Amino acid sequence: MKRCITPLIVAAAVLIALLVGPIHAQPKKPSEPDKSSVWMKMKLTATQNIIAGLTEADFEKVRVSAESMSFLGYLESWTRSNTPEYKRQVTYFDFANSELIRQAREKNLDGATLAYNQLSISCVQCHKIVRDASK
């Protein structure tokens, strides 16, 4: 019985997300340039793979995606400003990402999930800094 209910709950959640998502989405203005760098788009894909790996307990997917995030972060740091706030956020990002890789290698789902949350926080904080610097 429990095996039947779980897929139904997941299917209902996906259906609701698909129906509600477009309602709240803000359409992009045609004249608005795409502000995301190539690196950020690749990092976004890697983070989506990490969360998928966490939900599937696929530690190899988590590890590989986090390692690619590390490489992409290194490449991106060459293209961003060297303000002290940005450097600090890069340090937080590197630490959280290294911890995510370590926890994935140890197959520790709770530890990897916590490290992913810390990584997400560092991403949000860094984006705030980058947006403020561009004003």
C-alpha positions in Angstrom: 0.0 0.0 0.0 2.8 2.4 0.9 4.5 1.7 -2.5 1.3 2.8 -4.3 0.8 6.0 -2.3 4.4 7.4 -2.7 4.3 7.5 -6.6 0.9 9.1 -6.5 2.1 11.8 -4.1 5.1 12.5 -6.3 3.0 12.6 -9.5 0.5 15.0 -7.8 3.4 17.3 -6.7 4.9 17.3 -10.2 1.5 18.1 -11.8 0.8 20.9 -9.3 4.3 22.4 -10.0 3.8 22.2 -13.7 0.4 23.9 -13.5 1.3 26.6 -10.9 4.8 27.4 -12.2 3.7 29.1 -15.4 1.1 31.2 -13.6 3.7 32.8 -11.3 6.5 33.0 -13.9 7.4 36.5 -15.0 7.9 36.6 -18.7 11.3 38.0 -19.8 11.2 41.3 -21.6 12.3 41.0 -25.2 14.8 43.8 -24.7 16.3 42.5 -21.5 19.7 40.9 -22.1 20.6 37.5 -20.7 22.7 38.3 -17.6 23.8 34.8 -16.9 27.2 33.8 -18.0 28.0 30.5 -19.7 29.6 29.3 -16.5 26.5 30.1 -14.4 24.3 28.1 -16.8 26.6 25.2 -16.5 26.7 25.5 -12.7 22.9 25.6 -12.6 22.8 22.4 -14.5 25.3 20.8 -12.1 23.2 21.9 -9.1 20.1 20.5 -10.6 22.0 17.2 -11.1 23.2 17.4 -7.4 19.7 17.7 -6.1 18.5 14.9 -8.4 21.4 12.8 -7.1 20.5 13.5 -3.5 16.8 12.6 -4.0 17.9 9.4 -5.7 20.7 8.7 -3.2 23.0 8.5 -6.3 26.2 9.5 -4.6 28.2 9.1 -7.8 26.0 11.7 -9.6 26.3 14.0 -6.6 30.1 13.7 -6.5 30.6 14.1 -10.3 28.3 17.1 -10.4 30.0 18.7 -7.4 33.4 18.1 -8.9 32.3 19.8 -12.1 30.9 22.7 -10.0 34.4 23.1 -8.4 36.0 23.3 -11.9 33.4 25.7 -13.2 33.7 27.9 -10.1 37.5 28.0 -10.7 37.0 29.1 -14.3 34.3 31.6 -13.4 36.5 33.2 -10.7 38.8 34.4 -13.5 35.9 36.4 -15.1 34.5 38.0 -11.9 35.7 41.0 -9.9 38.2 40.5 -7.1 36.3 42.4 -4.4 36.8 41.1 -0.8 33.1 40.2 -0.5 33.3 38.1 -3.7 36.5 36.4 -2.6 34.9 35.5 0.8 31.8 34.0 -0.9 34.1 32.0 -3.2 35.8 30.6 -0.1 32.4 29.6 1.4 31.4 28.0 -1.9 34.7 26.1 -2.2 34.4 24.8 1.4 30.7 23.7 1.0 31.4 22.1 -2.3 34.5 20.2 -1.0 32.4 19.0 1.9 29.6 17.9 -0.5 32.2 15.9 -2.5 33.6 14.3 0.7 30.1 13.4 2.0 29.2 11.9 -1.4 32.3 9.8 -1.3 31.4 8.6 2.2 27.8 7.9 1.0 26.4 10.1 3.8 23.1 11.3 2.6 22.4 13.6 5.6 25.9 15.1 5.4 25.7 15.6 1.7 22.3 17.3 2.0 23.6 19.6 4.7 26.6 20.5 2.5 24.3 21.1 -0.5 22.2 23.5 1.7 25.4 25.4 2.7 26.4 25.5 -1.0 23.0 26.9 -2.0 23.3 29.6 0.7 26.8 30.6 -0.6 25.4 30.8 -4.1 22.6 33.1 -3.1 24.9 35.4 -1.1 27.4 35.6 -3.9 24.7 36.5 -6.5 23.5 39.3 -4.1 27.1 40.7 -4.1 27.5 40.4 -7.9 24.1 42.1 -8.4 24.9 44.9 -6.0 28.3 45.4 -7.7 26.7 45.8 -11.1 24.3 48.6 -9.9 
